[in-house]
Amino acid sequence: MGVVVDFRVLELLCGRLCHDLISPVGAVNNGIELLDEDDPEFVKEAMALIGQSAKKAGQRLQFYRFAYGTAGTGASGAATVDARECAMALLEGGKVRCEWDASVSRLPLPWQRLACNLVLVAADALPRGGKIAVTAAAGAPPSLEIVAEGDSVNLSDEQRAALAATPSVTADTLSARNVHAFYTNRLAEQIGAVLAVAESVPGRAVLTAASSSI
């Protein structure tokens, strides 16, 4: 059974997806308009803009298709999506860089999907940029640690409450600022994981996911 979410959650998640696609898709449209110019340099710039923007839109769609959908395995059950590549591509060219340890890629695919969602939570907490390090503990049961470091790490109270799914957080109280954290908690619950903010100090925040069977 998949993750069951309220219709309000779906609205907010779709809103986030559209928000993240507006910029690259808009840039593609701008590039197409420049193709009408007679100046060869303008046309060259337009083609470069279209190519870069189309690539970014595709990267974001691939990430969200994996993070929010059921993409990732073929009919044989073999992995068809590289979670690390999805996460790295999403952040490519931005202010946040990601270090994805090889141990994470050896986790079951649902845990890799959870890792991608936690990377997005961490990226949201780095408005001025920084670094995200994703690691997994050796052996079983699975566990994850996501460390966000930067000049300004801002994991808001709203996000913390949504990650922990505190009783005060309901579909009616969610907003665009914390809906992804709420969805990430529901995803963790679905695969038997418990999320926690292990540490949050100026310049550093640590998110963890551990098997609830521990």
N, C-alpha and C positions, 0 to 999 in steps of 0.2 A: 504494500500500500504506500502511496506517495504521501508527501507532507500535506496535511489539511490546513488551509489558511482561510481566514475570513475574506469576504469580497472586498472589504476596505483595504486589506493588505495587498490584494491583487492590483487595485487601483493605484496605490502608492508605488508599488514596484514597477508597474508599467510606466508611471510618471517619471520615475528615476531613469528607466531605460531610455525613454524618449528624450529626456533632458541631456543624457550623455551622448545621444546620437545627433542632436540638433547642430552642434558645432561642426563636426566633420561633414555632415550632409549639406549644411549651409555653405561650407567652403567649396564643396564640389559644384554647387549651383553657381557660386561666384566665379569659379574657374571656367565653367561653360560659357558664362556671359563674356568673359575676356577673349574667348575664341573668335568673337566677331571682330576683334581689332585687326587692323591692317599691319600693325607693327609686328614683325617676326619675333622680337624679344618678348612682347606681351603674350604672344601665342605660346612661346616656349615656357614662360612663367606659368601660364594658365595650365598647360599640360602637367607641369611639375606639381602645381597645387591640386589638381584633380587626382593625380596619382597618389600623393601623400595622404590626402583627405579620404579617398576611397579605402586606402589601406587601413587607416585609423578606424573608420567606421566598421570595416570587416573585423578588425581585431576586437572591438568592443562587442559586436554582435556574437562573435565566437565565445568570448568570455561569458557573457550573460546567458547564452544558450547552454553552456556547461553549468554555470553557477546556479541558475534558476530553473533549468529544465532537466531533462532526463538523458541528454546527449552524453555519450562517452563510451558506450559499449555496443558492439555489433551483435549480430544474431548468435554468434558462437560464445558470447560473453567476454571476448577479448576487448581490451581497452582500445578505443579508436581516437581518443582525445588525450593530448598531453597536457595535464593540469599545469605543470610548470610553465610550458610555453604560453598557455592562456594568461596566466598571471603576469608573466614578464612582458608579453605583448600589450596587455592593458595599460601598463605603466610606462611603456616605451616612449621616450621623448618628453616625459613629464618631469616634475620636480621630485618625485619619489622613485627610488630604485629598490629593487627586490633581490635578496639573496635566498635562493630556494635550495636547501640541502638535499642531496641525493636520497637521504633516508625517507623523505616525504613521498617521493615517487614510488617507494616500495610499499606504501600503505594501501589498503583496499580503496578502490575508486571512490566510494562514498566519503571516505575520510579526506581524500584529495579534494573532492568538491567542497567539503567543509573548510579545508585550508584556503581555497580560493576565496570563499566568502569572508573568512577572517582577515585575509589580506586586504579586502575592500574596506572592512571596518577599520583596520589599521591605517589605510591610506586616507580615509576620511578624517582621521585624527591628526594628520600631518598637513595642515593647510599651507604651511610655508615650505614643505618639502622635507626630505630626510631619507632614512633607510629602514627597510623592513627585512627582518631575518626570519625565515621559516624553517623550523627543525622538527624532527620527530624522534621520540625515544626508541631505542633499539628494543627489539623483541615484542612480545604481546603482553597485555592488550595494547591497542594503539593509543598514542597520545600525541598532542601537538603543542608547540610553543611558538608564538608569534611575537617578536619583539619589534616595537616601533621606536625609532630614535630620531630626534630632530630638534631644531631650535625652539619649536613651539608644538608640543604634543598636547592635543586637546581632546581627551576622551570625555565627552560631556556626561553629566548625570543622567540625561535622557538615554544616551547610548548604553551606559552601564546598567540602568534599570531594564532596558529592553534585552540586553544580553543575558541578564539573570532571570528574565521573565518574572519580575516581581509582581505581586497581586495587583499593584496599582496600574500596571501596564495592560491595557486592553486594546482591541482593535479600534475602538472609538477614540482613544487617547493618542494613537500613533500619529506621526507626522513624517514628512519627507526626510527629516533629520535623523530619525531613529528606526524607520521601518526596516531597513536592511539588517540592522542589529537584531531586531525582533525575529525576522525570517531566519537569520543564522542560528538563533537559539532553537527555533522549531526544527530546523534541519538537524542540529546536533541531537535533539531529543529523539528524532526519528531513527538515528543510527546508534543510539545508546551512548551518547557522549554528554558530558557536563562541562559547560563553559564557565570560566572565571577570569576576573581581572586579578592576576597574581601580584601585580605591582604597577603603580602609576605615580611617578614622581616627575618633577620638571625635567623635560627633555627625554623622558623614557616611559614607555608603557609596555607591559607584558600581558598577553592574552594566552590562556591555556585551554586545551580541550582534552579531557581524560575520559576513559571508558567508565560508565556508571557501574560496571561490575567490579571495579577495583575495591 
